[in-house]
Amino acid sequence: MTEPTPIAIVGAAGRMGTSLLEEAARRPDLRVVAAVVTPEWTGPDHLGPDQVPVFRSIPDLDEAAPRVVIDFTSPAAAIQVARFCAGTHRALVSGTTGLDDADLQELRRCAASAPTVWASNFSVGVNLLEALVEQATAAFGPEAEVEIFEAHHRHKVDAPSGTALTLGHAVARARGTSLESIARFTRQGHAGPRDPAEVGFQVLRGGDIVGEHSVWFCAHGERLELSHRATDRGIFARGALRAARWAASASPGFYSMRDVLSGPSTPAPASS
Ligand code: NAD
């Protein structure tokens, strides 16, 4: 039997970190060797069903020798993790959202030294939704006006969600333009008539909603609604663990969840 792949989880005490520790404990092919929390952590020294040792800083991770680092934290921490992975040639799977263009550029720069999978949503369903949105946008052409709706729990800090923006990028890609030039984030007061080219974003926050996304294609005489509802955070954790297994044998590069779902990774050359 092959040895399980050693992985580290950064943000281990958070909502996603907790779910990752639970899901990883069910997989014989992965072994969590480090649970990384902030230096201010005053909780226990071991976390999750497998009682994984707690580390209070990212550089200390080196000691645990993970092959893949999984990050679900904040933009500042995600960049720190990406630099650590690039410097130590460890694979990275990051699901942190709220990254700006400069952050994403830095993630891509680091990916030249370490295989990096970044996805604003690790669920299989949402990645299928992205492909369907691209297909529907191309099929409707200028006939349909597109609106994107998302809803999340009260603790979420960024808006619109990274997934809503990813879906917006899919619309822009199908139209051969950039999301920046067509996104409409607010409508208030005398907002004027709708520009047929714009893509509107609607955001709802409340309670414990795990994540809901709908894309409406509003044409004359018909409307297509493509929707995804997450009811259990475990779907993101399971997707991220699947990505970790994939990234463990991938060559350096910047990858999406769609790469992971499309089949086995191209292994790094034996000399690297
Ligand atoms: P959370 O606030 O519950 O957890 C984040 C954790 O990261 C916290 O415990 C925080 O203390 C920790 N953290 C911050 N900086 C750190 C550092 N330098 N070192 C170690 N730990 C650090 O948030 P969450 O709901 O778990 O979400 C985390 C991120 O993941 C958010 O950006 C969220 O939008 C994103 N998310 C992505 C997906 C996806 O599929 N891509 C799914 C859910 C959430």
Residues whose N, C-alpha, C, O or C-beta is under 5 A from the ligand:
A	BS01	NAD	V10 G11 A13 G14 R15 M16 G17 V36 V37 T38 F72 T73 S74 A77 G95 T96 T97 A119 S120 N121 F122 S123 F236
